[in-house]
Amino acid sequence: MPYRLGVDVGGTFTDLLLIEENTGETWRNKVPSTPHDPSIAVINGTKSICEKANISATDIQQFLHGTTVATNAVLEGKGAKTGLVVTKGYRQILQVARSLVPGGLAAWITWPKPAPLAALECTVEIDERLSADGDIITPINEQQTRSALERLKLENIEALTICLMNSYVNGLHEIKVAEIAREIFPNIPVSISHEILPEMQEYERALTTVANSLVRPVMAKYISNLRLKLRELGMKGRINLLRSDGGLIGSEKAEITPVNLLMSGPAGGVTGALWVAENTNIKNILTLDVGGTSTDVALIEKGEPLLRRETSVGHLTVRASSLDVKTVGAGGGSIAHVPELTGALRVGPESAGAVPGPACYSKGGKLPTVTDAHVVLGNLPESLLGGSFHLDQEAAKEAIKTIADALNVTIEEAAQGIIHIANENMYGALRLVSVQQGYDPRDFALMGFGGAGSLHSNAVGKLMGSYPVIVPVSPGVLCAVGDATTQMRYEHARSFNRTISKTDNKEITHLLHEMREVVMTDLEEEGIPREKQTIKFEAGVRYRGQGFEVDIPLNDQNFKDDTGLDILKADFDKEHNRLFTFNLDVEHEIVNLRAVAIAQGAKMPAIVIPKGDGNPDQAILRKHTMWIEGQSLPAAIYDRSKLESGDKIPGPCVIVEMDSTAVILPDHIGTVDRCGNILINPTL
């Protein structure tokens, strides 16, 4: 029987989901993460879940993995020392950058400009030049190129980037420089800009390719090491990693283009939410993925997640497609503290992580965290993970007491304050993907998942006015569900940079056909036959003179029918007016074209649970007390596995399962749907 395994590595726990593809039967597992070497937790979890399913690793035909290794390398400044080769006259390309400074006017004074990813002393110029059409103006001076690379060798670089002017049109010179570089640097990876980002705008192309070089050694080491360990277990199936855009890429190609994996981890949660959305028939969803270290939020409209042509990690923004995910430093392990200077309570972004973890984990942690606050308030029971992970309530109280003493309040009031601030941080992130992009959050449901998402989702949904609040089945491993059910995805882009009056439908049809062949061939190399591929097209369009473009979906058949350009103009005007409330009476310019090939992911059917009479009493484990908004309230703890379809669960209460815990607030009620999802709505 064929199996596929989805694995998501978080800051605190590593989540796994095993699917038997013929029947849809699933097994879930959660093991502590190993931050010093994430592959250890992956292998431990794989062995454990195989034992649980009574199978061998040889039965796994596909391994699908979301990882934060590249993300952490950027955030922690642990990327490779990178060299850069540019055309003569462009040595300061990364230093000059763009004139944009984030923030208001004061940012010009207070914003610390990040150091370039490739230092000036590690950047060399070579004699060569191509025209904007790709014609050779100045041929490569091989002797000068070798001399420049030999000088660069003295800097002991660990990765090399080649980015030459106009190489996105013609990569001939970059290929020649790469051949010479591989002779001089036989043991380091070489990234070539026209292969990483074949688009105009030299700075963005250079920055993206340098970022690829920055994380390439650490990602190559991690991926190859993981692949070796999986093969030693006996797994012979395909190994794929989740890209930032929510698609899959083969592990070998992922080693070469890791810049596409910078947001791999958060993408798994969004794709998992899409699977739940199909089963609940709710098309508009705000996602709230709360882990141990951070919270990731995204918006799904009409069953489609928002995509961006950029990926942002910390201060780094590169030109690589990603799901529009915003991240804040608010998670279960976020540390609360009261600075002496202000005397005001703060939560995060520092995190206790997996080691030593919150005080209640009894792993040596002493600092107060969000998880400890939940324990004090009664939002978390005495144990997690089906009883295998016990919580120390006294240790949690001791940790929170340090905050209570500093604020001169009770322990419960301090804990409630910590939760309020964490919720406000999540609320602020959700506004970035909704209100600030023209969406009314009241038109969306809110889905909380991750280890702590369901603890916060009801409260955050109340702040947003987003209902119903959805508690999916096994929310703690939903990212792994996303990894296991997502699709193979490859894209290819070309700069076009021409007004619509200077092209025609026939030319666009020809280009789209060429790009279709490129992406379909990529998927064929991954073992996906053409008849199982879906092709989509997009165009980046702007009004002539604008400095940015808007991505517009294309139907290639319209161009064959000679109506494509007229439809493209109308679609762009409509979207521009939605985004900015105005249109311009100037020519339309096509900046770039993009083809995307998608292979169908595994169909994991949702299990329909037994229907009940609406009374959830059969699932009550015991009576309980919760501290909410200044008072102690009677509540109950429910065993989620015993809930039935149609059950109505009144708040306040706690609902426990193997991988997560959910809270329903007073004046709210949760209704269990046919697939076991809990939909929370106000009772008033």
Beta strands, then each sheet from edge to edge (+ up, - down):
strand 1: 3-9
strand 2: 13-20
strand 3: 26-32
strand 4: 60-66
strand 5: 82-87
strand 6: 123-126
strand 7: 129-130
strand 8: 136-138
strand 9: 159-163
strand 10: 190-192
strand 11: 238-242
strand 12: 248-250
strand 13: 285-290
strand 14: 295-301
strand 15: 304-305
strand 16: 307-308
strand 17: 311-313
strand 18: 316-318
strand 19: 322-323
strand 20: 326-328
strand 21: 334-337
strand 22: 346-351
strand 23: 383-384
strand 24: 389-390
strand 25: 445-449
strand 26: 469-471
strand 27: 489-499
strand 28: 533-543
strand 29: 550-554
strand 30: 588-599
strand 31: 620-628
strand 32: 631-639
strand 33: 648-650
strand 34: 653-656
strand 35: 661-664
strand 36: 668-672
strand 37: 678-682
sheet 1: 3+ 2- 1+ 4+ 11+ 12-
sheet 2: 6+ 5+ 9+ 10+
sheet 3: 7+ 8-
sheet 4: 15+ 14- 13+ 25+ 26+ 37- 36+ 33-
sheet 5: 15+ 14- 20+
sheet 6: 16+ 19-
sheet 7: 17+ 18-
sheet 8: 21+ 22-
sheet 9: 23+ 24-
sheet 10: 27+ 30- 28+ 29-
sheet 11: 31+ 32- 34- 35+
end
